Amino acid sequence: MKHILVPIGISPDAHHTLQYAIDFATEFSSKIFLMEVFNVSVGAGKSLANVTQKVADSGKERLKEVLEKVDSKGVEIKIASYNGDMVNGLKEIDRELGIDLIILAPRSNDVSEERYLGNTSGSIIKKTNIPTLIVPKGTSVRPVNTILTAFKSGVLKRKRILNPLLDIKNKFGAQVNLLLVKTPGYTDEDLQVNTALMDISSQLTLAEAPTTYLGVLEHLQSQHPDMLCVFRRKRGFFKKLWEKNTIPKAEFSARIPVLVLSVKKD
């Protein structure tokens, strides 16, 4: 896990997410790329280059203010600026640098407290295939003893999808518990769990529920895992995410970090 990207929005608590990323990066000797996105368009008679430069400089100054609020602990932190859409910027930086993990807060401050995922964080989860760690506000890096990995289908086309999960498991010596939730319309193929996933797990539990999350809820309460791992699928754990970017807390919320793995790579 060499490169970790931290998108910084307008939240006044952005330094908390960055500090978590720094503490996390120290465990893996990773580099951090602090991403600032801006969108500049100008009218006739104005210099796009001059305006863009001024906005970029302003953004970098704000990032420096965020950096002043954290303890870098010797972690290499670089600023990555992008003029345009956040998701396009993430994809561009991923193509250029190879991002192993995005660390972000569940929501930005442009939505109400009733939301778990805000528009920005939701868009990142929905529209990119980069593994993402969603870190609730106030969370600090601590030993990960148990990871609950929940899914509705055990089919994985490529073993490397599991790399972030495997890295975290190995670093902390964590126990990986699998939870296969049989939802309406499941097929026999869904019940065939990938051998690479079985190899890193300590136990497999089968449950039946209307949705994957409802199946997970009971086991979150009984197992008290330190991290939840789910897969980004077209009709997967964050099913509502394919309909809209934001997710109300009434539909999903977690007080522990949530690792979202993609079943395919761009």
Order of alpha helices (4+ residues) and beta strands (2+ residues): beta-alpha-beta-alpha-beta-alpha-beta-beta-alpha-beta-beta-alpha-beta-alpha-beta-alpha-beta-beta-beta
